Amino acid sequence: MMIRRHYWFSGRVQGVGFRYRAYYIAGSLGITGWVRNNWDERVEMEAQGTEESLDKMVQMLREQRFIWIEDVEIKEMEVEVESGFYVK
């Protein structure tokens, strides 16, 4: 079953390749959505896939070198029709 989540990541998440690693991880897991840097030094992401694939993506991001996720805010959203994962 497909779900969509809106994430806000805080910690050491800007200037460390977070968005491009998210892009490649999403592609490998079949996740659609987008990711971007925010002015408040957080990274914002909307991702759509199975619950297992979204959880795996966050786990894989936590395991990346140089990235340190201190906190994650998550909001459930309605599923959208889209293709691909984009860096904004």
Residue, then its C-alpha position, 0 to 999 in steps of 0.5 A: m500500500m502506497i503512503r506519502r509523508h512530509y519530513w523535516f530533518s534537522g541536525r547536520v543535514q545541509g552542506v553534507g550531500f543530504r539531498y543528492r544521497a536522498y535522490y539516489i536512495a529514493g531511486s534505488l527503493g522506487i520512492t517518488g517525491w522531492v527534497r530541498n534545503n530550507w532557510d532554517e537549516r533543515v531539509e524538507m522532503e516529501a516521499q511516497g512509497t510503501e511504509e517499509s521503503l520510506d522507513k528504509m530510506v530514513q534508516m539509510l540516510r541516518e547511516q550516511r557519512f557526514i550526515w547527522i540527523e538530530d530530529v525528524e518531524i513527520k506528517e502523513m499526507e494524501v497519496e499523489v500521482e507522480s513519477g520520479f524523485y527530484v532535488k529542488 
